[in-house]
């Protein structure tokens, strides 16, 4: 199957906090790109939900982004963790900060 991704992904993992109308989820961000990221969590938020994501680049530095949950995986499937795919709502300045931090 051909890859449909618009942006290249970086396979770094960062601690993150996801806030939505459903509550707060402490999680890990994976596979980060300019367009979005995967959030590993046993409590994914419903698809279509708008979320605020705080990504810990280091213990002293965070980046806050907005996004929309595009899909969820409720249970682990083999080596694929439970979680959700987030598409960023464009905020150019914050996405640029994230890109620079991921390429360090």
N, C-alpha and C positions, 0 to 999 in steps of 0.2 A: 504494500500500500504506500502511495506517495505521501511524503511529509507535506502537510497543509499550512505549516506555521509561516507567518509573515516575518517574524524576527528570530534571530539566533538566540538560544538560551545559554545561560551560564549556570553550571551545576553546583554553585555554592549553596550552602545551607546557612540560614540566619534565623535567630529567634525572632518571633513576631507576636503581635497582639492584634486580633481582629475584633472590631466592634461593629455591631449591627443592631437593628431593632429587636433581635432575638436574644441579645446578650453579648458577653465578651468571651472570646476563645483564645487561650494561650496556645501557641502553635509554633511550627517551624516552616519557614518559607524555603522552597526548593525551585529549581529550574526557572530562574528569574530571567525575564527578557524585557525589552522596551515596551511590549504590549501587555504583559501580565506575569503571573506566577502561579505556582501550585502551592497551596497551603496544606500541610500535613496536620490533620486533626481528627480525633475520633468523633467530633461534634460539628460536622459541616453545616453551614447555613443554607437555607433554601435557595435554589437557582432563581436568579432575577433580583435577589436582594442587593442593595447598595451597602457597601462596607467601608469602614475606615481601617487602614492597615498601618500599624507602626512596626517598621522593620529595624532591628538592632544591627547596625553595621559594625559596631563595636560596643563595649559596655558603656562608653561615654557618648556615642553618637547614634541617633535614630533619624529615620526618614518617615514621614507620614504621607500616605497616598490614599486616594479614593479609588474604589473599584466596584465592579459588578460581578457577582457569582454567576459563572456561565454553566458550570456542571459540577456534580458532586459524585464521590465514590463513598458510599456509606460504610463499607467493610473492606478490609484488606483483601486483595486478590493476588495471591502468589507474592511476588516481590513489590507489588504496587500498594502503597499505603492508602488508608482511608483519608479523605480530605476533599478539597475543592479547587477548581480552576477559577482564577480571578482575572478578569480583563480590566486593565487600568482605565479610569476615566481621565483623559489627558490633562495633566498639569505639568507642562513642559519643564519647569524649573526643578521640580521634585524628581521627575524621571531622569533628568540629566544628572542629578546628584547620585541617584541610585546606580546609573550606568558607570559613573566614575568610581564609585565605591566597589562595585562588583569586579572591575578590571584591575584593582590594586593587587 
